[in-house]
Amino acid sequence: MDLSYNETQGMLRETLARFLADTYDFESRKKMLASPTGRDPGIWKAIASELGLTCAPFAEEHGGMGGGAIENMIMMEEFGKVIAIEPWLQTVVIGGGALKHAGGALAEATIPAIISGDAIIAFAYAEPQGRYNLADIGTTAKADGAGYVLNGHKGVVYAAPWATHLLVTARTGGGRRDRAGVELFLIEANRPGITRRDYPTVDGFMASEVYFENVAIPGEALLTGGIDLIERVVDEATVAVCAEASGIARTMVNQTVEYTKQRKQFGQPIAKFQVLQHRMSDMFVEAEQVSSMALMGTLKLDEDAAARKAAVSMAKAKVGRSLKFVGQNAIQTHGGIGITMELGIGHYFKRGTMIEGQFGSIDHHLDRFEALSYPA
Amino acid sequence: MPFGLSMVGPVIYTFGTPEQKAKFLPRILSGDDWWCQGYSEPGAGSDLASLRTKAERDGDHYVVNGQKTWTTMAQHADWGFFLVRTNPDVKQQEGISFLLIDMKTPGIEVRPIITLGGEHEVNEVFLDNVRVPIENRVYEEDKGWTCAKFLLAHERTGIAGVAGSKRGIEKIKEIATTEMDGDKPLLSNPFFRRKVAELEMDLTALEYTELRTLAGEAAGKGPGPESSVLKIKGSEIQQRITELALEAAGHYGAPYFRGFGEGDNEHPIGPDWAHRTAPSYFNVRKTTIYGGSNEVQRGIIAKMVLGL
């Protein structure tokens, strides 16, 4: 089994890694987060138009390089290493993924804008009552002439304050939690009737509560595929955050090892203590499991829906567990300094902790894996 | 008010002079004085005895120079109890003294350290030629380590936090009864429910371990190295409670709510308890680090209890 990257993929990784090393040092990231918009828009522009990386996972007919999930995995892992707050997940993996799978005029029009860096997409899918059930949706899309009218409330929409477009799940029919009747729409973020309450998230992003009040949208905003499409896209996103987690876990291990070599107590570097050596070895082992599961999940994305879901859930549950182990022990091994804003490690821990719950907790995914894999 | 009531208070009533008892104890009881703890230093964490803040005699005063860190609530403190080095020429533990310092003394500077949840709880304290009357030394000169260890054993029993954790678990159950998971309360979710039950089980074991320690104390046995058991289990339970609360919050663990600042009357995002869950989870990582890290506690058990 050949698991090595091809030359182009290796180049992608190199290009992004070099660029992020120059732009995402600890102080620069801190400045970005503290700025009024919570980001530096120039970085996204550079990633898209100067480095041309956004074209990697798109088909050639849309102006892409013909890549896919592997390219997304490579990018997400690099973003994880510097805990970047760029909207790659929302815009390229989720927005781009939905458009690729649905196809049609909307894809023709929007994918080039993603590639050029002009379109930023936020995924408005969660609702306050829904937890991780993608079909637990109260937001309605009522047919109105040739279009629809949206009403409802979406919660914790990452990147919404930066977005030009919203990818929204809404119900055209059926009852709450019915799979039938759930649809996906891509709309401009500034449509009349959309209001937002913006806030920072604990892991450094910006997000919003998004409210739709009689928002008129055209019929072409519908991406055909219903709940099956939504599940596929969320599975792809789930695997993408597993890849991000891989970058985060590796970095936490490296930083912890470096710190214990510098930090002296009892007249010696604390790295000399066997109890810490064993702990860091365990952290390394778990970080390796994260990388393995990110890869496994990525490779299974094209299988049939049941196999894909089982694999993705297995990956995410394992990643959640391993990431928790690595993060908690990274902080513990750093001691007090790990709990302050002054060192990078705490910021990695915060993002890692949010990934544990993103697109479903450990329990949620173990449950889904069991349900799909074992007889009741 | 743990730093006065359960930490320096016992040191003063055990080792202090009649004058010190008369001066400080009533004001600790009444809550007039807020105390902070000057123990850790940037270079002396787990290895506390390597501390370098020094106190030199000058007539009837000590002149104190150095830096303390992780000083909880120093920004509000009236008094601080400090471990300082009075003799650099003897074994580390034998040259330390225990001083009570008025935090308004010239030469003291308190600088905030902001922790991961955005809180300002801890500080760095810089001491630059701070003059402290010799009468503010508790116990003999160079014998402060005795007071320090005595205090740490008391801190460890307090640190178990049984009452707080009981409240924490009740709160989780309350949250999980109202928070829905599909068409059932979250507490009906078998995975979540099992974790709550396990927490309650472990907390009960801790509670009875603490009761046994307290019974020993009532019988005249001071808290000894066994208090490390309380510290280890108590701190881990506190962390698991915040972990479970964050899990209960689901998506709403992510919003960072800046809190109720002056003139700010915005409602938090999501359920009104949810915005505290992530900051608490981050913040409470401290419990296995402070008061002697859990690694240090295991070392104490190995050495002092198991005789290894």
Interface residues (C-beta under 8 A of the other chain):
Chain A: A126 P128 Q129 R131 Y132 N133 D136 G155 V156 Y158 R177 R197 Y199 P200 T201 V202 D203 A207 E209 K264 Q265 F266 G267 F273 V275 L276 Q328 I331 Q332 G335 G336 G338 I339 T340 M341 E342 G346 F349 K350 T353 M354 G357 S361 D363 L366 D367
Chain B: S40 G43 A44 G45 S46 D47 S50 T69 W70 I113 I114 T115 L116 G117 G118 V122 M180 D181 G182 D183 N189 F191 F192 L246 E247 G250 H251 Y252 G253 A254 P255 Y256 F257 I269 G270 A278 P279 Y281 F282 N283 R285 K286 T288 I289 Y290 S293 N294 E295 R298
